[in-house]
């Protein structure tokens, strides 16, 4: 089975779905990311702009409570 990804506008979406249903083509419709995910991404971007981040190396080498 082949997979085809299309990115229709809102106006085109209805026509595409109608066509697929008329041709009895199985399809999955995926919505946009949930609002909380988009908000989390934006929060992360703001933190980066403010300098609130660490490199992977800093993360790996960080001192944890209880480390001697």
Rosetta blueprint (number, residue, H / E / L):
1 X L
2 X L
3 X L
4 X L
5 X L
6 X L
7 X L
8 X L
9 X L
10 X H
11 X H
12 X H
13 X H
14 X H
15 X H
16 X H
17 X H
18 X H
19 X H
20 X H
21 X H
22 X H
23 X L
24 X L
25 X L
26 X L
27 X L
28 X L
29 X L
30 X L
31 X L
32 X L
33 X L
34 X L
35 X H
36 X H
37 X H
38 X H
39 X H
40 X H
41 X H
42 X H
43 X H
44 X H
45 X H
46 X H
47 X H
48 X H
49 X H
50 X L
51 X L
52 X L
53 X L
54 X L
55 X L
56 X H
57 X H
58 X H
59 X H
60 X H
61 X H
62 X L
63 X L
64 X L
65 X L
66 X L
67 X L
68 X L
